[in-house]
Amino acid sequence: MSTAGPHYTMPAETAPQDRVWMAFPCEGYSLGDDEAAKDEARSTWAAVAHAVLEFEPVTVVVDPAEAAIARKYLSGGVDIVEAPLDDAWMRDIGPTFVHAADGSVAAVDWVFNGWGGQEWAQWDRDCRIGEFVADLSGAPRVVSQMVNEGGGIQVDGTGTVLVTETVQLDPGRNPGLSKADVEAELARTIGASHVIWLPRGLTRDSERFGTRGHVDIVASIPTPGTVMVHLQRDPKHPDYEVSKQIVDVLGSSHDGHGNEWAIVEMPAPCVLKDSGGYVDYSYINHLVVNGGVIACSFDDPADAEATSILQQAYPGRKVVTVDARPLFERGGGIHCITQHQPSPQDNSAH
């Protein structure tokens, strides 16, 4: 294998962070059609920003047309920068931050094409946000020609990455790319040495307004060797079979060091449906920050159990919850609207 070129490693989400990046909803699908829906979206995005701000700096990218109203929702402690936007899913439109070999931070700029060219999506502005955020962060840009989103990868910080066959191999994203091609690009950009392919994502996320199967509502890696998996416990929900299949795949796999996973089953909320059909509400879609975890709540009987599991998975961190129903109604969760920027690593002792 060639050792030419810089070597990058995507750190675990628990690594120290310099800040969290977000985008603010603008006119379109995520904002909503009436004033009540718009207020709900803006208030929820702002609630997540303020929850993060308790732990570390937050920069929110705001479309110029929304700048005045964004300042009414966001406190003075939030850094606001302006750039044209189509939507507000920073995990997917922003860069993925990595460490270079010397411990400095670089920014992987994937190709973004509206989650595989979805007919309802616009992305002529969002496709430039990766470069915009990278430039503002001061991190050198690592340009990738692969269509990918931050919500489509979960890492352990030691070379293991979880992906789904329905995202990276989506013909709307990467026609003609093989698993080997994807794995080679993940090795080049985020230092992936061991790729675990999950067959798919959750049911709602595979429907018209979904991402076609992002891993970040299905499974996460709180610590190396431990994988947390969304478990739908009600046989009436189509994700009952989906989550069993994903648990089976992970149970027969191993991490990059050859160890079997310790599997932590994270229950799905008890609610099964909303006005759009079967929900994909998931506690997996949380954000780890310095000293804390910003977690989804759903005013659901399972909220307390999920918070307790997260508290055990991230000892020493404060778990703060935000009602994520308005986010999931629009197609994602807390992890989806945020992108963390790790701190530089001191590699002088290495």
N, C-alpha and C positions, 0 to 999 in steps of 0.2 A: 504494500500500500504506500502511495506517495506521501511523503512528509513535507512536500513543498507547500509554501504559502502559510499565512498566519493560522494559528490554532485558536479556535473559539470554544468556549464552554458555557452553556446556559446554566446558571446556578439554580439551586432549589429556590422555591418561592419563599422559604423561611430565611434566606440569607439577608443580611442587613441591606436596607434600602435607603436611597437618597430622596426619592419622592414617588408619588403616584400621579399618573397622567389620566385625564378624563376628557370627554367631549360633551358639550351641552346640546340638548335636543334642539333641532331647528325645524322649520316648516317641512312637513312630510309625514311619512308613515308612523314614525315613533312618537312624534309630538301629539298627533291626534287631530280631530276635525273640529271639535268645539272647545269653548273656553275651559270647561270643566276638565276635559281630557288633557288639554295643554297644561293646566295648572298642576294636575296630577303628575304628569311626566316631569315637568320642571322641578316640582317639589321632591320627587323621589330621587332624581339625579343629584339634587342639592343635598338631600339627606345623606346620601352615600359620601359625597365630598366632605361634608362636615364631620361624618363619623371617622373618615380617614384622617382629617386634620387634627384630631385629638392625638394622633400618633406620629405624624410626619407631614412634610409639605405636600400640597396638592396643586397641580397646574391644570386648569380647565381650558381647553380649546373651544372658543365660541365663534359661531358664524357672525360676521359683522352685522347682519340684520337683526341678530338676537342680543347684541352686546348690552344695550340699555336694560332690557328686561332681565338678562342673566344677572346683572349686578343687583337687582332687587331680590333675587333668590339666593345668591351666593354671598357669604359673609366676606368682610374685608380681608380675612386671613387667607382666602383662596386666591392664588395667582391666576389672573385671567389673561389669555393671549387670544388674538383673533386670527382666524383663517377660514376660508370658505369650506362649508361642510355639506354633505348630503344626509348624514345620519349621525348617530352618537355612540357607536359601539367601539370604544377605543381599543379594547383587547384585540380586535380584528383589523382595524384600519391603521393602528399605530405600529411602531416597530417592536420587535422582540429584542430585549436587551440581553447581552452576553458579556462574558469576561474574555479579554484577549489573554495570551500566554503570560503577559507581564502583570496581569491583574487589573489592567485598565478596562473601562467599559466601552463596548461597541454596540451598534444598533443594527440588527438584521431587518432590512426593508424588503418584505415579501411583495409579490404582486397581489393586489386586491382587486377582485372582479365581481363584487356583489354576491359572494357566496356561491360561485359557480354560474354567474350570469343569470340570476333569478329575474324573471320578467317584471317583477314589481320593484326591483331595486334600481337605484341610481348610484353611480360610483365615480363619475368623472372628477369630482372634488375629493372624495374620500381616498381615492387611490394615490393622492399626493400627500396625505397626512403622515405616512411613515417617514418620508424624507423631511417634512416640516418639523416633526417632533425630534427626529434624530439631530437635525441642525440646531434646534433650540437647546437640546440637552448637552451639546458639545461633544457627543459621542460620534466617532467616525462611523460612516455608514457601510454596512456589508450588504451589497446588492445581490438579491436572489432573483432568478428568473422563474422560480416556482410559485404558483398560486398557493397561498397558505394563509391561515389566520392564527393569531395567538390563542384563540379558543380551541383550535384543533390540535394542540400539543400540551402534554403534561409531562414534566421531567422530575427526576429525583436529584439532579445536581451532580450525579456521578456517571452520567452517560446513558442512563435509561430514559426512553421517551415512550409515552403511550400515544397512539394515533388511531384513527378509524379508517377502514377501507373505503367508506362512503365519502370521505372528505378529500384526502390527498390523492386518491385514485379516481375521484369524480371526473367523468368525461367533460363536464362543464368547467372544471378547473384545470386539470392537467391531462388532456387527451394524449395518449401515447406514452405517458410515463409509466414505467413498471415499478414494482415494489423496490427493486434494487436501485432504480434511478432516484426514487424518493429518499431511500435510506442514505444514498451517497450525498445527496444535497443536505439532508439533516445532519450528517456527519461533518460536512464542510462548514455549515452555518452555526449550528448549536452544539457541536461536539458529541452528537449521538453515536454511541458505539453499540447500543442494543435497542432495537425498535420492536415494540410489542404492538401488533396489529389487532385491534378489536374489530369485530365484524361490522358494527353499526353503532348508531346513537339511539336516543329515545324516540318514541313514536311521533309525538307532536313535532319534535325538531326535524323529523324526516318528511313532514307535510309541507304545504305550499309556502308558508312564511317562516320555515325553519332554515337551519344552516346545513341540512343534510347530514347531521350526525356529529356535532362537536363533542369532543371527549370531555370538555370541562363541565358538563352537567352529568357525566356518567361516572368518572373516576378521577381521583387525585392521589398524590403521593405526599402525605404529611411528613414522613421521614423515610430515608432510604430503607427499603425492605418491607415497608408497610404501604398497602394500597387501600384507599377508602372507596367503596363502591356503592352507587345508588341502588337501593333494593326496594322494588315495588312489592308490597306484601299482600295486596288485594288481587285475587285471581281474575276479578272482573276487568281490571285495567290491562290493556295490551302490553304495557311495560313489565307486567309480571313475568312473562316469558322472555322478554328482551333482557331484563336484568339478571334472570337466572342464567341465560346464555353467556352474558358478559362475566358473571362470577365464575362460571365453568372455565371460560377461556383463561382468565387470570389465575384460577386455581391450578391449571395445568401448565402455566408458564413460570418463569423465574425472572429475577432481576438481572442486571448486568454483571453481577458477581456470582451468578449461578445459584443464588439462594431462592427457595420457595418464598412466595409472598405471605406475609401475615395480612390476612384480609379483614378489614373492618367494614362491616355492613352498615351503611347509613340508610335509615328508613326513609322512604318517600313520605311526604305529607299524606294525611288521611283523605283529604279531598281528592276526588277522582276527576271531576269535570268542571269546566267553566262554560261560558256561552259559546266558546269555540270548539268544544269537544273535550276529549281526554287531555288533561294538563301534563306538562313536563316539569312541574315544580320540583326543584332539587336543592337540597342543602349542600351538595357537592360544590355548587357554584359560589364559593366563598373567596374572599380576598385576605391573604396573610399580609400583615403590615408589621412594622417594628413594634414589638410588644403587644400586638393585638391580632384579632381576626374579625373582619367585618362579614357577618353571616346573614344569610337570607332567613326571614321569618315570613309566615303565611297566615298568621292568626289561626293556627291549626293545633290540634291536640298533640301532634308530633314535634312541635317547636322545641319544647323543653328537653325532650330526649335527644334531639339533634344538637342542641346547644351543649348538653352534657358530653356527648361524644366528641364534639369539636374541642371542648375544654380538656378532655383527656388526651386527644391527639396532639394538641399544641400546649403542653404544660408551661405555665409561666406567662402565657399570653391572655389578655383580657378579651373575652368574646362579646362583641357588640352586635346587636341585630338591627336590621332595617327591613320593614315590610317590603318584600320584593314582588308582590303580586302585580303591581303596575309594570314592572320590568318584564316579567314573564309573559304578561298579556301582550307585550310588544315584541317578544321574541328572544329574551335572554335574561340574565341575572346580574348579580353584583360583580362577579369575576368578568363578565362580558363587557361591562361599561368602564372598566379600569385597566390600566397597564402599569405595572410596577417597574421602577428603574433601580436596579441594584447599585449598591455602593462599590467603588473600586476596592479591589482586594489587595492586601499587602502580601506580595509573593517574594519579598526580599529574603525570607528565611528558607524559601524552597530551593 
